[in-house]
Structure formats: structure tokens, C-alpha cells
Amino acid sequence: MREGEIMSSQTESPPAGSEPRRRKVLHAVLLAVFAGLGAGQLYNGNPRRALGAAALAAGALLTTPASALVPPDSGPGLALGVALAAVGVLVALGIVVDAGLGARRIRAIPPGRLYPVWAYILIFLASAGAIQLMTVSTRAVAIRSAYSVPGASMTPTLVAGDLFFGFHGYYAAHAPRRGEIVVLQTKDGRPYAGNGESGTIAYVKRVIGLPGETVQMWDGILYIDNVPVDRQFIEPMRWDDGGGQTRDVPQYLEAPPDAASYRIVEQDGDNGRLDSTEAVTVPPGHVFLMGDNRDNSVDSRMFGPVPLASLSDRAEIVYWSENFGRIGLWLHPD
């Protein structure tokens, strides 16, 4: 009996140096702030709570670029950006407070629940990765602008009501290519090397002529360096003249030899006021722009070749349209 008592006593008594360790609120908070959101919960011996905190923090960080879904210079865009930033701050603050309260609530944790240093390093790397991804995403959003299409000058490629993203400053580092859709800044009806300034208006057009080329329209046919550009008649387009009146208008597939083909419409046939023009040679540092709706577009046939400095964006993708099937339409040939 004596021997049994000795064995029982040895089993129930913890070995020296293995007593449960108390959690310190300051340590939990500092880990949450500097080692990564979720590290404080891990320190408190709650890996599931740590994983949830890390996932919540990453989700809050990665939603920040969503503010680009609304034009950034609008009231709703500003409100969305502020709201997302506030949510991110509140989520981070909540996780830090939860770590501190957890440490205060949990008196002690058995030694087996103390995690090694590498576990905290993993949380730190995951947090740093999420922050880096958010930074890259935010930068990608910052160099893009949102535009709306109010008229029909780029029909059928862009229709009234479409919203699209433009790559801001793209042409500061890239030469325009034929067929690209660009955003042109104008002021007082002329090309203007400004963006968002008072009195400036953004037009969206397609690059037709490059520096040194001669551009001319004759009977609805586009000529580049006196060579006609191939166009093929495709199904007519149903056109709404307003007031509920509709009619079929000619639609073509225009196919320059060095660019992807695109659709154009001749709203008034081949006898419109801009269907026959004088030949124009594009000066260096300029491009010749036209709308895809050849009979209803204010473009280089009226105001001449456009300086490259007037091109603020390359059109990229339609992100909203009343016709849901148009959402996600890429606008450049890449």
C-alpha cells in the first residue's frame, strides 16, 4: 500500500520547471501589433482563434482596392474608400483588443500549449504578405481611372452607359499602337495636355493613324498612305434613333493589316459629312483618332491629329454595363 501511494504521488505531481505559465496582456498586445494579427491569440494558446484573426485581417486588407469599382473622383467613390479604410482599422483594433483580453482572461496555459518561434514567424510572414499584396493592388488601382460613356461615338465597341477602366499614364512609357482605344483630354473642343482640370472633357476614341502616315476617308473607306483598309460587311446593327424609332444601319469589320480587326457602323451610310475628307499627314509626336461610329464622332477628322501629351489613358476593360453580357469586355488587343 505504501508503494502504491508513492507511485500515485509521483504520477500526479508535475515535474519541476513545468508549471503552467501565466499570459501577459502586454506581451499579447505587442505580438498582435508587431508579429502579425493573430500572433497574440496564438500566444494565448488558441490556434483556431489565431487562424480566424489572421484570415479576418487579410480579408479586410484585400478589400481596400474594391473602392475602384466606383469612379474615384465621385462622392460614392470617396465614401467607399473611407468606409473600407475605417473597416480595416476597426478589424485590426478589434483583433489587438481581443488578444489583450484573452491574455487577461486566461490565467495560465500548460507548457504543451506554448508554440515555438517558427509559428510566430509564419504568422508574421503571412501578415507581411497580405500587406504587400494590398499595397500592390492599391497601386494598380491608383494608376487606373474610371470613365463612363455618355454618347454613341464609339458604338458598337462602347455603348452609352458603359463604365470602363483606363490605364492612367500608359502612354508616358508606351507608344500608341493602331487599333488601341484611348482616352483623349480636350479643352474648348481641342486636344489638351491636362487631366481632370477645370474645363477639360475626356473623349474616348480609337487610334487610326500613326506618326508620319497619311490618313484619308473617301466614300466611307479608310485610306492609310493611299492604301484602302479592308472592311467586310457583317450583319446590320439595330439602331435606336430616339423616341422609340429603330432602324437597321450598316455594320462592318474593319481590318488594318497591322492591327486586330474591330467593328464600325455607318449610321448615315457612306455619304455622311465625314465620310470623305482631305488627306492629312500625321506629324511626329501625334496620332490620328476616330470613333467607331463614323458618322457620329467628334475626332481627328474635325480637330486634326492629336499630340501624344493629350492621351491620358489606354482603355482597358468594361466593368459595368446595363447589358450584363458586356461586363468584362477587354478593350485593348493584348
C-alpha positions in Angstrom: 0.0 0.0 0.0 2.8 2.3 0.8 4.4 1.6 -2.6 1.1 2.4 -4.3 0.8 5.6 -2.6 4.3 6.6 -3.6 3.6 5.7 -7.3 0.3 7.7 -7.2 2.1 10.7 -5.8 4.8 10.6 -8.5 2.2 10.4 -11.2 0.1 13.4 -10.1 2.8 15.8 -9.2 4.2 17.8 -12.2 7.9 17.7 -12.7 10.0 20.7 -11.6 10.1 23.6 -14.0 7.0 22.5 -16.0 4.4 24.6 -14.1 1.8 26.4 -16.2 2.9 29.8 -17.3 0.8 33.0 -17.0 -0.1 35.0 -20.1 0.8 38.7 -20.0 -1.5 41.2 -21.6 1.3 43.5 -22.8 3.1 40.6 -24.5 -0.1 39.5 -26.3 -0.8 43.1 -27.5 2.8 43.6 -28.7 2.8 40.3 -30.5 -0.5 41.2 -32.2 0.8 44.6 -33.3 4.3 43.7 -34.4 4.4 40.0 -35.1 1.1 39.9 -37.0 -2.6 39.9 -36.4 -3.3 36.5 -34.9 0.0 36.1 -33.1 -1.5 37.4 -29.8 -4.2 34.7 -30.0 -1.6 32.1 -30.6 0.4 33.3 -27.6 -2.8 32.8 -25.6 -2.9 29.2 -26.6 -5.8 29.4 -29.0 -4.6 28.4 -32.5 -8.1 28.4 -34.0 -8.8 31.9 -32.9 -5.4 32.9 -34.2 -6.2 31.5 -37.6 -9.6 33.2 -37.7 -8.0 36.6 -36.7 -5.3 36.2 -39.4 -7.9 35.4 -42.0 -10.2 38.3 -41.0 -7.3 40.7 -41.1 -6.2 39.5 -44.6 -9.7 39.8 -45.8 -10.0 43.4 -44.5 -6.7 44.3 -46.1 -7.5 42.9 -49.5 -10.9 44.6 -49.8 -9.3 48.0 -49.9 -8.8 48.1 -53.7 -12.5 47.4 -54.1 -13.1 51.2 -53.9 -12.0 51.3 -57.6 -15.4 49.8 -58.5 -16.8 53.3 -58.2 -15.3 56.3 -60.0 -12.6 57.6 -57.6 -13.4 61.3 -58.2 -17.1 60.8 -57.3 -18.8 61.2 -53.9 -19.7 57.5 -53.7 -16.1 56.5 -54.6 -14.7 58.7 -51.8 -17.3 57.4 -49.3 -16.5 53.8 -50.2 -12.8 54.3 -49.8 -13.2 55.9 -46.4 -15.6 53.2 -45.3 -13.2 50.4 -46.3 -10.3 52.1 -44.6 -12.4 52.5 -41.4 -13.4 48.8 -41.5 -9.8 47.8 -41.9 -8.8 49.9 -38.8 -11.7 48.6 -36.7 -10.8 45.0 -37.6 -7.2 45.5 -36.7 -8.0 47.2 -33.5 -10.6 44.5 -32.6 -8.0 41.8 -33.1 -5.4 43.5 -30.9 -8.0 44.2 -28.1 -9.2 40.5 -28.4 -5.6 39.4 -27.9 -5.2 41.6 -24.8 -8.5 40.5 -23.2 -7.7 36.9 -24.0 -4.4 37.1 -22.1 -6.1 38.7 -19.1 -8.9 36.1 -19.1 -6.6 33.1 -19.4 -4.6 32.8 -16.2 -2.2 30.2 -17.4 -1.5 27.7 -20.2 0.1 24.3 -19.9 3.6 24.1 -21.3 2.4 21.9 -24.2 0.3 24.8 -25.5 3.3 27.2 -25.8 4.1 27.4 -29.5 7.6 27.6 -31.0 9.1 30.7 -32.5 8.6 29.4 -36.1 4.8 29.5 -35.6 5.0 33.3 -34.9 7.3 33.7 -37.8 4.8 32.1 -40.1 2.1 34.5 -38.9 4.4 37.4 -39.4 5.2 36.4 -42.9 1.6 35.8 -43.8 0.6 39.3 -42.4 3.5 40.9 -44.3 2.5 39.1 -47.5 -1.1 40.3 -47.2 0.0 43.9 -46.6 2.4 43.6 -49.6 -0.4 42.2 -51.8 -2.7 45.0 -50.7 -0.1 47.6 -51.5 0.4 46.2 -55.0 -3.3 46.0 -55.6 -3.9 49.5 -54.3 -1.1 50.8 -56.6 -2.7 49.0 -59.5 -6.0 50.7 -58.7 -4.3 54.1 -58.2 -2.9 54.1 -61.8 -6.4 53.3 -63.2 -9.2 55.7 -63.7 -12.9 55.0 -64.2 -14.8 56.5 -67.1 -18.4 56.5 -68.2 -19.6 56.5 -71.9 -22.4 59.1 -72.3 -22.8 59.0 -76.1 -22.6 56.8 -79.2 -19.3 57.9 -80.8 -17.7 54.5 -80.1 -20.7 52.3 -80.9 -20.7 49.3 -81.3 -17.5 48.8 -79.2 -18.6 51.0 -76.4 -22.2 51.9 -75.9 -23.9 54.7 -73.9 -24.0 53.7 -70.2 -20.8 51.5 -70.3 -18.3 52.1 -67.4 -14.7 51.2 -68.1 -11.3 51.4 -66.5 -8.4 53.3 -68.2 -4.7 52.7 -67.5 -3.7 56.2 -66.4 -0.4 57.5 -67.8 0.1 54.4 -70.0 1.3 56.5 -72.9 4.0 58.2 -70.9 6.0 55.0 -71.3 4.4 53.3 -74.3 4.0 54.3 -77.9 0.4 54.1 -79.2 -0.5 51.3 -81.5 -3.0 51.2 -84.2 -6.4 49.9 -83.0 -5.9 50.9 -79.4 -8.8 52.7 -77.7 -7.5 55.8 -75.8 -8.9 58.5 -73.6 -8.3 61.9 -75.0 -8.4 65.1 -72.9 -9.9 68.1 -74.5 -10.5 71.7 -73.6 -12.6 74.2 -75.5 -13.1 71.5 -78.2 -9.4 71.0 -78.8 -6.9 68.3 -77.6 -5.4 69.4 -74.3 -2.5 68.0 -72.2 -4.4 68.1 -69.0 -6.4 65.7 -66.9 -9.2 66.4 -64.5 -8.6 70.2 -64.6 -11.5 72.7 -64.7 -12.9 72.8 -68.2 -11.4 69.6 -69.5 -13.5 66.9 -71.1 -12.5 63.3 -71.7 -13.2 61.7 -75.1 -12.7 58.1 -75.9 -11.5 57.2 -79.5 -9.5 54.7 -81.5 -6.0 55.1 -82.8 -6.2 55.0 -86.6 -3.1 56.8 -87.9 0.5 56.9 -86.5 3.2 59.5 -86.9 4.3 60.0 -90.5 1.3 58.3 -92.0 -1.3 59.9 -94.3 -4.9 59.3 -93.4 -8.0 60.0 -95.5 -11.6 58.9 -95.7 -13.2 58.5 -99.1 -16.8 57.3 -99.6 -16.7 55.7 -96.2 -13.5 53.8 -96.9 -10.4 54.5 -94.7 -7.1 55.0 -96.6 -3.7 54.9 -94.9 -0.8 56.0 -97.0 -3.2 55.9 -100.0 -4.0 52.2 -99.4 -7.6 51.3 -98.6 -8.1 49.4 -95.4 -10.1 46.3 -95.8 -13.7 46.3 -94.4 -16.2 43.5 -94.6 -20.0 44.0 -94.3 -21.4 42.0 -91.4 -24.9 41.8 -90.0 -26.6 45.3 -89.8 -27.0 46.8 -86.4 -30.3 47.7 -84.9 -30.2 51.5 -84.3 -32.4 53.5 -81.9 -32.9 57.0 -83.3 -34.6 58.0 -80.1 -38.3 58.3 -79.3 -38.7 54.6 -79.8 -37.8 54.7 -83.5 -35.4 52.0 -84.6 -33.8 51.0 -88.0 -31.0 48.9 -89.3 -27.7 50.6 -90.1 -24.7 49.2 -91.9 -22.0 47.5 -89.8 -18.6 46.5 -91.0 -15.5 44.7 -89.7 -12.5 47.0 -90.4 -9.2 45.1 -90.6 -6.0 47.1 -90.8 -3.1 44.9 -91.9 -1.1 45.5 -88.7 -3.8 45.6 -86.0 -6.7 43.5 -84.7 -9.9 44.0 -86.6 -12.8 45.9 -85.0 -16.4 46.7 -85.8 -17.6 50.1 -87.1 -21.0 51.4 -88.0 -22.1 53.9 -90.7 -25.1 55.5 -89.1 -25.8 57.5 -92.2 -24.4 55.2 -94.8 -21.2 56.1 -96.8 -22.4 59.6 -97.6 -22.1 61.2 -94.2 -20.4 64.6 -93.8 -17.2 62.9 -92.5 -17.1 60.0 -95.0 -15.0 61.9 -97.5 -12.1 64.1 -96.1 -8.9 65.7 -97.2 -5.7 63.6 -96.8 -3.9 64.5 -93.6 -0.3 63.6 -92.7 0.2 62.9 -89.1 3.1 64.9 -87.6 5.7 63.4 -85.3 4.5 63.0 -81.7 0.9 62.9 -82.8 -1.8 60.3 -83.7 -5.0 60.4 -85.8 -8.0 59.3 -83.8 -11.5 58.3 -84.9 -14.7 57.0 -83.4 -16.1 53.6 -84.4 -19.4 55.3 -85.2 -18.0 57.0 -88.2 -21.0 59.3 -88.8 -21.4 60.5 -85.2 -18.0 61.2 -83.7 -16.0 64.4 -83.0 -12.5 63.3 -83.7 -9.3 64.0 -85.8 -11.4 64.5 -88.9 -12.6 67.7 -87.2 -9.8 68.8 -84.9 -6.8 67.2 -86.6 -4.0 64.9 -85.3 -3.7 64.7 -81.5 -0.5 65.3 -79.5 0.6 62.3 -77.5 0.6 64.5 -74.4 -3.2 64.7 -74.7 -3.7 61.0 -74.3 -4.2 60.3 -70.6 -5.3 56.7 -70.5 -5.5 53.5 -72.5 -9.0 51.9 -72.3 -8.8 48.5 -70.6 -12.0 46.8 -69.6 -15.7 47.4 -69.2 -16.6 46.8 -65.6 -20.2 47.7 -65.7 -22.9 47.9 -68.3 -26.7 47.8 -68.5 -26.1 44.8 -70.8 -24.6 42.4 -68.3 -23.1 40.4 -71.1 -20.7 43.3 -71.8 -19.2 43.3 -68.3 -15.6 42.1 -68.6 -15.1 43.1 -72.2 -11.5 43.8 -72.9 -10.8 46.9 -74.9 -7.2 46.5 -76.0 -5.6 43.8 -78.2 -3.3 42.4 -75.6 
